[in-house]
């Protein structure tokens, strides 16, 4: 029987489980979340959403998708006016970007909301140490001080053509070390701040 094609766009490990975020999966080619508890030997479908409603994050108490935002399985679906473009989680917080707004919720119940036009359509978001976040996308890459809202352009000092400012991929290598590939070069940072040209 034809089970369709699976296109995996994200893979992560959490608490003994492997999570595969799929852009398309199955005969209907819908976004989905596949989960493995045996090191990748077998996979089970945990969640399937509607057309173009990509799954950006899976948390212990729910999920975050492009058009539903944060929600829990079994609750009513409420589609949002602005799409969500990025999400992440750390040990003490989780965060997401919707439209031009960065939202961060901390485990202690506190929260932060910051609005900035350059956040729009950002596809990459990392929570770093010392209350900082890294946001990157079509407008460049920015280090955010969540407490004060201050922004720092991590490509400051580099000659970046305005027509080629897209961040293609961003990796958090732990300990706030960042590797970035962009349409204008490859860069790294050893402290989450200024990115240097990678050899």
PAZAPA-4460 file (N, C-alpha, C; in steps of 0.05 Angstrom, whole numbers, plus 32768, in hexadecimal, padded with zeros to 4 digits):
% residues 199
    n_x    n_y    n_z   ca_x   ca_y   ca_z    c_x    c_y    c_z   seq   type   mol
   8011   7FE8   8000   8000   8000   8000   8012   8019   8000     1      X     A
   800A   802D   7FF0   801A   8045   7FEF   8015   8056   8008     2      X     A
   802B   805B   8017   8029   806B   802F   8031   8088   802B     3      X     A
   8038   808F   8012   803F   80AA   800C   805C   80B0   8012     4      X     A
   8063   80C9   800E   807F   80D2   8012   8082   80E1   802C     5      X     A
   8098   80DE   803A   809D   80EC   8053   80B5   80FF   804F     6      X     A
   80B0   8119   8053   80C5   812D   8051   80CA   8138   806D     7      X     A
   80E1   8131   8078   80E8   8139   8094   80F8   8153   8092     8      X     A
   80F0   8167   80A1   80FD   8181   80A1   810A   8188   80BC     9      X     A
   8106   8177   80D0   8112   817C   80EA   8113   8162   80FA    10      X     A
   8129   815F   8109   812D   8147   8119   813A   814F   8133    11      X     A
   812E   8145   8149   8139   814C   8163   8135   8135   8176    12      X     A
   8145   8135   818C   8143   8120   81A0   813A   812E   81BA    13      X     A
   8127   8121   81C8   811E   812C   81E1   8114   8116   81F4    14      X     A
   8120   8114   820B   8117   8102   8220   8115   80E5   8216    15      X     A
   8129   80DC   8207   8129   80C1   81FD   8118   80BC   81E4    16      X     A
   810D   80D1   81D9   80FD   80CF   81C1   8109   80DE   81AA    17      X     A
   8107   80D4   8192   810E   80E2   817A   80F5   80EE   816D    18      X     A
   80F6   8108   8167   80DF   8115   815A   80E7   811D   813E    19      X     A
   80D7   8115   812B   80DB   811C   810F   80C4   812E   8106    20      X     A
   80CB   8147   80FF   80B7   815B   80F6   80B6   8159   80D8    21      X     A
   809E   8153   80CD   809B   814D   80B1   808B   8164   80A3    22      X     A
   8096   816D   808D   8087   8180   807C   8070   8172   806E    23      X     A
   8076   815A   8065   8061   814A   8057   8065   812D   8061    24      X     A
   804E   8120   8065   804F   8104   806F   8036   80F6   8067    25      X     A
   8039   80DD   805E   8021   80CD   8058   8015   80D3   803D    26      X     A
   7FFF   80C5   8037   7FF1   80C7   801D   7FE6   80E4   801A    27      X     A
   7FDD   80F0   802F   7FD2   810B   802D   7FE7   8121   802C    28      X     A
   8000   8119   8032   8017   812C   8032   8012   8144   8044    29      X     A
   8008   813E   805D   8003   8152   8071   801B   8155   8083    30      X     A
   801F   816C   8090   8034   816F   80A4   802F   815B   80BB    31      X     A
   8044   8151   80C7   8040   813C   80DC   8058   813C   80EE    32      X     A
   8054   812F   8105   8069   812A   8119   806B   810C   811D    33      X     A
   8083   8101   8117   8088   80E4   811B   809A   80E1   8133    34      X     A
   8096   80CC   8143   80A5   80C8   815C   80B0   80AC   815D    35      X     A
   80C9   80AA   8166   80D5   8090   816A   80DF   808E   8187    36      X     A
   80DA   8077   8194   80E3   8073   81AF   80F8   805D   81B0    37      X     A
   8101   8053   8199   8115   803D   8198   812D   8045   8187    38      X     A
   8135   805E   8188   814D   8067   817A   814A   8068   815C    39      X     A
   8132   806A   8152   812D   806D   8136   8127   8054   8127    40      X     A
   8125   803D   8135   811E   8024   8128   8102   8025   811D    41      X     A
   80EF   802F   812D   80D3   8031   8124   80C9   804D   812B    42      X     A
   80B5   8055   811B   80A9   8070   811F   808B   806E   8120    43      X     A
   807F   807F   8131   8062   8081   8133   8059   809D   812D    44      X     A
   8042   809F   8120   8036   80B9   811B   802A   80C4   8134    45      X     A
   8033   80DA   813F   8028   80E6   8157   8014   80FC   8151    46      X     A
   8019   810B   813C   8007   8121   8136   8008   8127   8118    47      X     A
   7FF1   812C   810D   7FEF   8135   80F1   7FDD   814D   80F0    48      X     A
   7FE5   8162   80E1   7FD6   817B   80E0   7FCB   817E   80C4    49      X     A
   7FBE   8196   80BF   7FB3   819B   80A5   7FC8   81A6   8092    50      X     A
   7FBF   81AA   807A   7FD1   81B3   8064   7FDE   81CD   806C    51      X     A
   7FF8   81CF   8069   8009   81E6   806F   800A   81EE   808C    52      X     A
   7FFE   81DE   809E   8000   81E5   80BB   8017   81D6   80C8    53      X     A
   802F   81DD   80C0   8047   81CF   80C9   804A   81CF   80E7    54      X     A
   8055   81B9   80F2   805A   81B6   810F   8076   81C1   8115    55      X     A
   8077   81D6   8125   8090   81E4   812B   809D   81DA   8145    56      X     A
   808C   81D1   8158   8097   81C8   8172   8084   81B4   817E    57      X     A
   8090   81A1   818D   8081   818D   819D   808B   818F   81BA    58      X     A
   8078   8195   81CC   807F   8198   81E8   8071   8183   81F8    59      X     A
   8078   8181   8212   806C   816C   8223   804E   8170   8225    60      X     A
   8044   8189   8224   8028   818E   8228   801A   8198   820F    61      X     A
   8026   8195   81F8   8019   819E   81E0   802B   81A2   81C8    62      X     A
   8022   81B0   81B5   8030   81B5   819C   802E   81D2   8194    63      X     A
   803E   81DA   8180   803B   81F4   8174   803D   81F0   8156    64      X     A
   8028   81F9   8147   8028   81F6   812A   8026   8212   811D    65      X     A
   802B   8212   8103   802D   822C   80F5   8014   823C   80F7    66      X     A
   7FFC   8230   80F5   7FE3   8240   80F5   7FD2   823D   810E    67      X     A
   7FD8   8229   811F   7FC9   8227   8137   7FD7   8234   814F    68      X     A
   7FF1   8237   814D   8000   8241   8164   8002   822B   8179    69      X     A
   8007   8233   8193   8008   821F   81A8   7FED   8213   81AD    70      X     A
   7FEB   81F8   81AF   7FD2   81EB   81B4   7FD7   81CF   81BF    71      X     A
   7FC3   81C3   81CA   7FC4   81A8   81D6   7FB2   8196   81C6    72      X     A
   7FBA   817D   81C2   7FAA   816A   81B4   7F8F   8167   81C2    73      X     A
   7F7A   8166   81B3   7F5F   8163   81BE   7F51   817D   81C4    74      X     A
   7F5F   8194   81C2   7F53   81AE   81C7   7F49   81B9   81AC    75      X     A
   7F36   81CC   81AD   7F2C   81D8   8194   7F42   81E5   8184    76      X     A
   7F41   81E3   816A   7F55   81EF   8158   7F4C   820C   8153    77      X     A
   7F5E   821E   8158   7F59   823A   8153   7F70   8245   8142    78      X     A
   7F6B   8248   8128   7F7F   8252   8116   7F85   8270   811C    79      X     A
   7F9E   8277   811A   7FA8   8292   8120   7FA8   82A3   8107    80      X     A
   7FA8   82BE   810B   7FA9   82D0   80F5   7FC5   82D2   80E9    81      X     A
   7FD9   82D1   80FA   7FF5   82D2   80F1   8002   82B7   80F4    82      X     A
   8010   82AD   80E0   801D   8293   80E3   8034   8294   80F6    83      X     A
   8039   827D   8103   8051   827A   8114   8067   8270   8102    84      X     A
   807F   827B   8105   8095   8274   80F3   80AC   8265   8100    85      X     A
   80AE   8266   811B   80C4   8258   8129   80BD   8253   8146    86      X     A
   80C9   823F   8152   80C4   8239   816E   80DB   8229   8179    87      X     A
   80DF   822A   8193   80F5   821B   819F   80EF   8218   81BD    88      X     A
   80FF   8207   81CA   80FB   8201   81E6   8116   81FD   81F3    89      X     A
   8119   8207   820B   8131   8201   821B   8128   81F4   8235    90      X     A
   813B   81F0   8247   8134   81E3   8260   8121   81F3   8271    91      X     A
   8122   820E   826F   8113   821F   8280   80FF   8231   8272    92      X     A
   80FC   822E   8258   80EB   8241   8249   80E4   8235   822E    93      X     A
   80D0   8241   8221   80CA   823B   8205   80C1   8255   81F8    94      X     A
   80C6   8256   81DE   80C1   826F   81D0   80B8   826A   81B4    95      X     A
   80AC   827E   81A8   80A3   827C   818C   80A1   8298   8180    96      X     A
   809F   8298   8165   809B   82B1   8156   8081   82AE   8146    97      X     A
   8070   82C3   8149   8057   82C5   813A   8056   82E1   812D    98      X     A
   8055   82E2   8113   8056   82FC   8106   8071   830A   810C    99      X     A
   806F   8321   8118   8087   8330   8120   808B   8330   813F   100      X     A
   8080   831C   814C   8080   831B   8169   8090   8302   8173   101      X     A
   80A2   8307   8186   80B1   82F2   8194   80A4   82EE   81AF   102      X     A
   809B   82D6   81B6   808F   82D0   81D0   80A0   82BB   81DE   103      X     A
   80A6   82C0   81F7   80B5   82AC   8207   80A6   82A8   8221   104      X     A
   80A1   828E   8227   8094   8287   8240   80A8   8277   8251   105      X     A
   80AC   827F   826A   80BF   8272   827C   80B0   825F   828F   106      X     A
   80BF   824B   8298   80B4   8236   82A9   80A9   8242   82C3   107      X     A
   80B3   8259   82CC   80AA   8265   82E5   8090   8275   82E2   108      X     A
   8085   8275   82C9   806C   8283   82C4   806F   829F   82B8   109      X     A
   8088   82A9   82B8   808D   82C4   82AC   808D   82C2   828E   110      X     A
   808A   82D8   8281   8089   82D8   8264   8094   82F2   8258   111      X     A
   809C   82F1   823F   80A6   8309   8231   809A   8309   8215   112      X     A
   8091   8321   820C   8088   8325   81F0   8096   833D   81E5   113      X     A
   80A3   8339   81CE   80B2   834E   81C1   80A9   8350   81A3   114      X     A
   80A3   8368   819A   809B   836C   817E   80B1   837A   816F   115      X     A
   80B7   8371   8157   80CC   837C   8147   80C7   8374   812A   116      X     A
   80C5   8387   8117   80C0   8380   80FB   80D3   836C   80EF   117      X     A
   80EC   836C   80F8   8100   8359   80ED   80FC   833C   80F7   118      X     A
   80EA   8338   810A   80E4   831D   8112   80D2   830F   80FE   119      X     A
   80C4   831E   80ED   80B0   8312   80DB   80BD   82FD   80C9   120      X     A
   80B0   82E6   80C8   80B8   82CF   80B7   80D3   82C3   80C0   121      X     A
   80DC   82C9   80D8   80F5   82BD   80E2   80F0   829F   80E5   122      X     A
   8102   828F   80DA   80FF   8272   80DB   8110   8264   80F0   123      X     A
   8122   8273   80FD   8134   8267   8110   8133   8276   812A   124      X     A
   8131   8267   8140   812F   8272   815B   813D   8260   816F   125      X     A
   8150   826B   817E   815D   825C   8193   815B   826C   81AD   126      X     A
   8157   825E   81C3   815A   8269   81DE   8176   8263   81E8   127      X     A
   8184   8278   81EF   81A0   8275   81F8   81A2   827B   8216   128      X     A
   81B9   8279   8220   81BD   827E   823D   81BB   829B   8243   129      X     A
   81B9   82A1   825D   81B9   82BD   8267   81A1   82CD   825C   130      X     A
   818A   82C0   8258   8172   82CF   8250   8173   82DB   8234   131      X     A
   8180   82CD   8221   8182   82D7   8206   8175   82C4   81F2   132      X     A
   816E   82CF   81DB   8163   82BF   81C6   8170   82C8   81AC   133      X     A
   8172   82B5   8199   817D   82BB   817E   8167   82B6   816A   134      X     A
   8160   82CB   815B   814B   82CB   8147   8158   82CF   812C   135      X     A
   8152   82BF   8118   815E   82C2   80FD   814A   82BA   80E7   136      X     A
   814D   82C8   80D0   813C   82C2   80BA   8142   82D4   80A3   137      X     A
   812E   82DC   8094   8132   82EC   807C   813C   8308   8081   138      X     A
   813A   8311   809A   8144   832C   80A0   815F   832C   80AD   139      X     A
   816C   8315   80B0   8186   8313   80BD   8184   8303   80D7   140      X     A
   8197   8308   80E9   8198   82F9   8102   819D   830D   8119   141      X     A
   818E   8309   812F   818F   831D   8145   818F   830F   8160   142      X     A
   81A1   8318   8171   81A3   830E   818C   8191   8320   819D   143      X     A
   817F   8314   81AC   816B   8323   81BC   8170   8320   81D9   144      X     A
   8171   8336   81E8   8172   8335   8205   8155   8335   820E   145      X     A
   814B   831E   8218   812F   831C   821E   8126   832E   8234   146      X     A
   8138   8334   8247   8130   8345   825D   812C   8362   8255   147      X     A
   813E   836C   8244   813D   8389   823D   8130   838D   8221   148      X     A
   812F   8378   8211   8126   837B   81F6   813A   8386   81E2   149      X     A
   8153   838A   81EB   8168   8394   81DA   816F   837F   81C4   150      X     A
   8174   8389   81AC   817B   8378   8195   8198   837F   818C   151      X     A
   81A6   836A   8184   81C1   836D   8179   81C3   835E   815F   152      X     A
   81CA   836C   8149   81CE   835F   812F   81E7   834F   812F   153      X     A
   81E5   8335   812D   81FD   8324   8130   820E   8325   8117   154      X     A
   8204   8330   8101   8215   8334   80E9   8221   8350   80E8   155      X     A
   821F   835F   80FD   822B   837A   80FD   8249   8378   80F6   156      X     A
   8251   8389   80E4   826D   8388   80DC   8272   8378   80C3   157      X     A
   825E   8368   80BA   8261   8359   80A1   8253   8368   808B   158      X     A
   825E   8367   8073   8251   8373   805C   823D   835F   8052   159      X     A
   8224   8366   8056   820E   8354   804F   81FD   8361   8039   160      X     A
   81FC   8356   8021   81EA   8362   800D   81CD   835F   8015   161      X     A
   81BE   8374   8012   81A2   8374   801B   8192   835F   800C   162      X     A
   819A   8358   7FF4   818C   8344   7FE4   8193   8328   7FEB   163      X     A
   81A6   8324   7FFE   81AF   8309   8004   81B2   8306   8022   164      X     A
   819E   830F   8031   81A1   830E   804E   8193   82F7   805B   165      X     A
   818A   82E3   804C   817B   82CE   8058   818D   82BA   8067   166      X     A
   8185   82B2   807F   8193   829D   808E   8187   8283   8085   167      X     A
   8197   8271   807A   818D   8258   806F   818A   8243   8085   168      X     A
   819F   8240   8096   819E   822C   80AC   81AC   8238   80C4   169      X     A
   81A3   822F   80DB   81AF   8239   80F4   81B1   8221   8107   170      X     A
   81C8   821C   8113   81CC   8206   8125   81D5   8210   8140   171      X     A
   81C9   8206   8155   81D2   820B   8171   81E4   81F4   8178   172      X     A
   81FE   81F9   817B   8211   81E4   8180   8216   81E0   819E   173      X     A
   8204   81EA   81AF   8206   81E9   81CC   821A   81FD   81D6   174      X     A
   8217   8204   81F0   8228   8218   81FD   8228   8232   81EE   175      X     A
   8211   8239   81E1   820E   8252   81D3   8220   8255   81BA   176      X     A
   822A   823F   81B0   823A   823F   8197   8226   823C   8180   177      X     A
   8228   824E   816D   8215   824F   8156   8224   824C   813C   178      X     A
   8218   823C   812A   8222   823A   810E   820B   8243   80FC   179      X     A
   8211   8255   80EA   81FC   8260   80D8   8205   825E   80BB   180      X     A
   81F4   8255   80AA   81F9   8256   808D   81E5   826A   8081   181      X     A
   81EF   827C   8071   81DE   8291   8065   81E4   8292   8047   182      X     A
   81D4   82A1   8039   81D8   82A4   801C   81F1   82B4   8016   183      X     A
   81FE   82BF   802B   8216   82CF   8026   822E   82C4   8035   184      X     A
   822D   82AB   803F   8244   829F   804C   823C   828D   8063   185      X     A
   8251   8282   8070   824D   8271   8087   825B   827E   809F   186      X     A
   824E   827E   80B6   8257   828D   80CE   8255   827C   80E7   187      X     A
   8265   8283   80FB   8263   8275   8115   8266   8289   812B   188      X     A
   825D   8282   8143   8260   8292   815B   8266   827F   8172   189      X     A
   8278   8288   8183   827F   8277   819A   8271   8281   81B4   190      X     A
   8260   8296   81B1   8253   82A0   81C9   8236   82A9   81C3   191      X     A
   822B   82A2   81AC   8210   82AA   81A5   820D   82C7   819C   192      X     A
   8223   82D5   819B   8222   82F1   8193   822A   82F6   8177   193      X     A
   823F   8305   8172   8248   830B   8158   8251   82F2   8148   194      X     A
   8247   82F0   8130   824F   82D9   811F   8267   82E0   810E   195      X     A
   827A   82CE   810D   8293   82D2   80FE   8293   82C0   80E6   196      X     A
   82A1   82C8   80D1   82A2   82B8   80B9   82B0   829E   80BF   197      X     A
   82A3   8288   80B7   82AE   826D   80BC   82C3   8266   80A7   198      X     A
   82D9   825B   80AF   82EE   8253   809C   82E5   823D   8089   199      X     A
***
